[in-house]
Amino acid sequence: MHRILLIARRDYLQTVLSKAYLIGLILLPLLIGGGFLVVAVASRSNAGDQRVAVIDHTGVSAAAVIQACEEASRKPVSNAPGGFQGSQTMQRYVFEEVKPDADEAAQLLSLSNRIRTGELFLVLDISPDALRPPAGAKQDLVHYYTNSSGINQMSFWLRSEEHTSELQSLTN
Protein backbone atom coordinates (compact mmCIF):
# COMPACT_ATOMS: atom_id res chain seq x y z
CA MET A 1 0.00 0.00 0.00
CA HIS A 2 2.88 2.32 0.85
CA ARG A 3 4.38 1.85 -2.64
CA ILE A 4 1.05 2.68 -4.32
CA LEU A 5 0.80 5.94 -2.37
CA LEU A 6 4.40 6.84 -3.30
CA ILE A 7 3.69 6.22 -6.99
CA ALA A 8 0.40 8.17 -6.86
CA ARG A 9 2.15 11.09 -5.11
CA ARG A 10 4.96 11.14 -7.67
CA ASP A 11 2.50 11.06 -10.60
CA TYR A 12 0.37 13.80 -9.04
CA LEU A 13 3.37 16.10 -8.47
CA GLN A 14 4.70 15.40 -11.95
CA THR A 15 1.33 16.36 -13.47
CA VAL A 16 0.72 19.44 -11.31
CA LEU A 17 4.22 20.84 -11.80
CA SER A 18 4.21 20.42 -15.59
CA LYS A 19 4.25 23.54 -17.77
CA ALA A 20 1.09 22.52 -19.66
CA TYR A 21 -0.92 22.13 -16.44
CA LEU A 22 0.25 25.50 -15.07
CA ILE A 23 -0.45 27.30 -18.36
CA GLY A 24 -3.92 25.74 -18.57
CA LEU A 25 -4.61 26.61 -14.94
CA ILE A 26 -3.81 30.28 -15.54
CA LEU A 27 -4.66 30.81 -19.22
CA LEU A 28 -8.10 29.17 -19.40
CA PRO A 29 -9.77 31.42 -16.78
CA LEU A 30 -8.14 34.49 -18.38
CA LEU A 31 -9.51 33.56 -21.82
CA ILE A 32 -13.02 32.93 -20.49
CA GLY A 33 -13.01 36.13 -18.41
CA GLY A 34 -11.63 38.12 -21.35
CA GLY A 35 -14.44 36.84 -23.57
CA PHE A 36 -17.07 38.03 -21.11
CA LEU A 37 -15.30 41.39 -20.82
CA VAL A 38 -15.25 41.87 -24.61
CA VAL A 39 -18.99 41.13 -24.85
CA ALA A 40 -19.79 43.55 -22.01
CA VAL A 41 -17.73 46.37 -23.52
CA ALA A 42 -19.23 45.80 -26.99
CA SER A 43 -22.81 45.92 -25.65
CA ARG A 44 -22.12 49.13 -23.73
CA SER A 45 -20.78 50.88 -26.80
CA ASN A 46 -24.12 50.30 -28.57
CA ALA A 47 -26.22 51.60 -25.68
CA GLY A 48 -26.15 55.31 -26.59
CA ASP A 49 -28.99 57.45 -27.87
CA GLN A 50 -30.35 56.45 -31.26
CA ARG A 51 -31.88 59.30 -33.28
CA VAL A 52 -34.95 58.49 -35.38
CA ALA A 53 -36.41 60.88 -37.98
CA VAL A 54 -40.13 60.50 -38.77
CA ILE A 55 -41.44 61.86 -42.10
CA ASP A 56 -45.22 62.05 -41.82
CA HIS A 57 -47.02 62.47 -45.13
CA THR A 58 -50.44 62.08 -43.43
CA GLY A 59 -49.91 65.15 -41.29
CA VAL A 60 -51.45 63.64 -38.16
CA SER A 61 -49.87 60.28 -37.37
CA ALA A 62 -46.29 61.19 -36.40
CA ALA A 63 -47.16 62.00 -32.79
CA ALA A 64 -49.06 58.72 -32.36
CA VAL A 65 -46.25 56.69 -33.96
CA ILE A 66 -43.63 58.35 -31.77
CA GLN A 67 -45.73 57.75 -28.65
CA ALA A 68 -46.36 54.09 -29.62
CA CYS A 69 -42.66 53.48 -30.26
CA GLU A 70 -41.64 55.11 -26.98
CA GLU A 71 -44.17 53.02 -25.03
CA ALA A 72 -43.10 49.81 -26.76
CA SER A 73 -39.42 50.55 -26.17
CA ARG A 74 -40.05 50.71 -22.42
CA LYS A 75 -41.33 47.13 -22.38
CA PRO A 76 -38.68 44.48 -21.70
CA VAL A 77 -37.65 42.54 -24.79
CA SER A 78 -36.23 39.08 -24.38
CA ASN A 79 -34.00 38.51 -27.38
CA ALA A 80 -31.24 36.71 -25.51
CA PRO A 81 -30.96 32.92 -25.61
CA GLY A 82 -33.01 31.38 -22.82
CA GLY A 83 -34.74 34.70 -22.09
CA PHE A 84 -31.81 36.01 -20.00
CA GLN A 85 -32.19 39.75 -19.39
CA GLY A 86 -29.73 40.30 -16.55
CA SER A 87 -27.08 42.35 -18.34
CA GLN A 88 -29.12 43.79 -21.21
CA THR A 89 -28.81 47.49 -21.77
CA MET A 90 -31.77 49.27 -23.28
CA GLN A 91 -31.14 51.76 -26.05
CA ARG A 92 -32.79 55.14 -25.80
CA TYR A 93 -34.50 56.37 -28.95
CA VAL A 94 -34.80 60.10 -29.58
CA PHE A 95 -37.44 61.00 -32.18
CA GLU A 96 -37.58 64.05 -34.40
CA GLU A 97 -40.47 64.88 -36.68
CA VAL A 98 -39.44 65.98 -40.17
CA LYS A 99 -41.93 67.86 -42.35
CA PRO A 100 -42.21 66.35 -45.84
CA ASP A 101 -40.60 68.36 -48.65
CA ALA A 102 -41.98 68.75 -52.16
CA ASP A 103 -38.86 66.98 -53.49
CA GLU A 104 -39.09 63.64 -51.64
CA ALA A 105 -36.02 62.15 -53.33
CA ALA A 106 -33.78 65.05 -52.26
CA GLN A 107 -35.16 64.87 -48.72
CA LEU A 108 -34.51 61.12 -48.47
CA LEU A 109 -31.01 61.63 -49.89
CA SER A 110 -30.16 64.26 -47.27
CA LEU A 111 -31.55 62.07 -44.50
CA SER A 112 -29.62 59.04 -45.79
CA ASN A 113 -26.44 61.15 -45.70
CA ARG A 114 -27.20 61.84 -42.03
CA ILE A 115 -27.55 58.07 -41.51
CA ARG A 116 -24.18 57.45 -43.20
CA THR A 117 -22.46 60.01 -40.96
CA GLY A 118 -23.99 58.42 -37.86
CA GLU A 119 -26.12 61.41 -36.93
CA LEU A 120 -29.33 59.40 -37.50
CA PHE A 121 -30.04 55.77 -36.76
CA LEU A 122 -33.31 55.42 -38.67
CA VAL A 123 -35.63 57.29 -41.02
CA LEU A 124 -39.30 56.32 -40.77
CA ASP A 125 -41.33 57.35 -43.83
CA ILE A 126 -45.12 57.22 -43.35
CA SER A 127 -47.08 57.10 -46.62
CA PRO A 128 -50.02 59.49 -47.21
CA ASP A 129 -52.29 56.42 -47.50
CA ALA A 130 -51.16 54.92 -44.17
CA LEU A 131 -54.36 55.82 -42.30
CA ARG A 132 -56.76 54.91 -45.10
CA PRO A 133 -55.10 52.31 -47.31
CA PRO A 134 -56.69 51.72 -50.71
CA ALA A 135 -58.64 48.47 -51.02
CA GLY A 136 -56.43 45.59 -52.08
CA ALA A 137 -53.20 47.59 -51.65
CA LYS A 138 -50.18 45.32 -51.39
CA GLN A 139 -47.59 48.05 -50.87
CA ASP A 140 -45.96 48.90 -47.55
CA LEU A 141 -47.48 52.01 -46.03
CA VAL A 142 -44.55 52.65 -43.69
CA HIS A 143 -40.95 52.47 -44.93
CA TYR A 144 -37.84 52.65 -42.82
CA TYR A 145 -34.25 53.26 -43.86
CA THR A 146 -31.18 52.45 -41.75
CA ASN A 147 -27.65 51.04 -41.86
CA SER A 148 -28.35 48.67 -38.99
CA SER A 149 -29.37 45.07 -39.50
CA GLY A 150 -30.89 44.80 -36.01
CA ILE A 151 -34.04 46.81 -36.71
CA ASN A 152 -36.52 44.02 -35.98
CA GLN A 153 -37.63 45.77 -32.80
CA MET A 154 -38.93 48.80 -34.74
CA SER A 155 -40.99 46.62 -37.08
CA PHE A 156 -42.39 44.87 -33.98
CA TRP A 157 -43.46 48.25 -32.59
CA LEU A 158 -45.17 49.28 -35.81
CA ARG A 159 -47.03 46.01 -36.41
CA SER A 160 -48.65 45.90 -32.96
CA GLU A 161 -52.45 45.69 -33.23
CA GLU A 162 -52.85 47.93 -30.19
CA HIS A 163 -50.95 50.78 -31.85
CA THR A 164 -52.56 50.24 -35.28
CA SER A 165 -55.99 50.84 -33.76
CA GLU A 166 -54.66 54.00 -32.06
CA LEU A 167 -53.47 55.33 -35.43
CA GLN A 168 -56.76 54.57 -37.14
CA SER A 169 -58.71 56.31 -34.38
CA LEU A 170 -56.96 59.58 -35.31
CA THR A 171 -58.91 59.82 -38.56
CA ASN A 172 -62.34 59.22 -37.01
RAWOPE-V585496 format. One record per pair of residues at least 6 apart in sequence whose ideal C-beta (glycine too) atoms are under 7 Angstrom apart, sorted by sequence separation. I is the first residue (numbers start at 1). GAP is how many residues later the second one is. If there is no record, write none. Layout:
BEGIN
I;GAP / I;GAP
END
This chain:
BEGIN
15;6 / 56;6 / 101;6 / 114;6 / 78;7 / 100;7 / 144;7 / 54;8 / 80;8 / 115;8 / 129;8 / 133;8 / 76;9 / 111;9 / 144;10 / 54;11 / 130;11 / 54;12 / 111;12 / 129;12 / 130;12 / 127;14 / 127;15 / 126;16 / 142;16 / 124;18 / 125;18 / 73;20 / 124;20 / 123;21 / 122;22 / 123;22 / 69;24 / 122;24 / 121;25 / 121;27 / 66;29 / 122;29 / 115;30 / 115;31 / 115;32 / 122;32 / 112;33 / 62;35 / 131;36 / 131;37 / 131;39 / 132;39 / 131;40 / 50;41 / 52;41 / 54;41 / 56;41 / 47;42 / 52;42 / 49;43 / 50;43 / 51;43 / 52;43 / 53;43 / 54;43 / 55;43 / 57;43 / 47;44 / 54;44 / 44;45 / 49;45 / 51;45 / 53;45 / 55;45 / 43;46 / 40;47 / 53;58 / 65;61 / 62;64 / 61;65 / 53;67 / 51;68 / 55;68 / 58;68 / 51;69 / 52;69 / 55;69 / 57;69 / 61;69 / 51;70 / 52;70 / 53;70 / 54;70 / 55;70 / 56;70 / 57;70 / 58;70 / 61;70 / 50;71 / 53;71 / 55;71 / 57;71 / 52;72 / 54;72 / 58;72 / 58;73 / 77;76 / 72;85 / 69;88 / 72;88 / 68;89 / 68;95 / 68;98 / 64;102 / 64;103 / 61;106 / 64;106 / 61;109 / 60;110
END
